[in-house]
Amino acid sequence: MPTPDYMLVDKLLIYANKLNVSTLLVINKSDIADEKFVSKITNEYENVVDDIIKVSAKQGKGINNLVSKLENNFNVFAGQSAVGKSTILNAINPELKLETGELSKKASKGKHTTRHTQIYKLKNNTLIADTPGFSLLDIFKVEPQKLKYYYTDINAFNNECKYRACNHINILEKDCAVKRAVTTNKLNEERYNRYVTHYNQIKKRWDTRYD
């Protein structure tokens, strides 16, 4: 089971929110995940995504609930390698018989990872695009001053800041509602710290885009 890449998850959510796409966070391998791990995921993302579903593709647990969320939609499965996207698809529709594999310790990739995007048509007008596992993902075409709007949990406090153009980073806590929300545990600190990292990376790229 790969170590979760929360920076990658946040980047995927940034793009989804920028494109106004609904988001569903699936915790696979719940049969071997400890409660602390599941609790951490829930605490960080319960107010960020539209829903969180726990499944065990190998045991078939939670699959029916997942299917009900996917029905009558065009869905995209995205995530890091070896999290079990293809295994989940097999659990949803065993007729697909997709190749799956455990994590390769040498390359840190799934042994039978998906290498191209494949769209599968299921019953009830349901389409699923299975994408290759991500290892790296850069954020392009996002202006640094607009990043805060693609963090739904941070965006909830935007209008309470003293300054309209507040980026929630280089400002005193007394003037920034987001910083106050972090200190009062209304906003997850780890999510906020990753926001700061993403902001600084995007701003550096944005400031040097013509160099």
Secondary structure, 3 states (H helix, E strand, C coil): CCCCCHHHHHHHHHHHHHCCCCCEEEECCCCCCCHHHHHHHHHHHCCCCCEEEECECCCCECHHHHHHHHCCCEEEECCECCCCHHHHHHHHCHHHCCCCCCEECCCCEECCCCCCCEEEEECCCEEEEECCCECCCCCCCCCHHHHHHHCHHHHCCHHHCCCCCCCCCCCCHHHCHHHHHHHCCCCCHHHHHHHHHHHHHHHHHHHCCCC
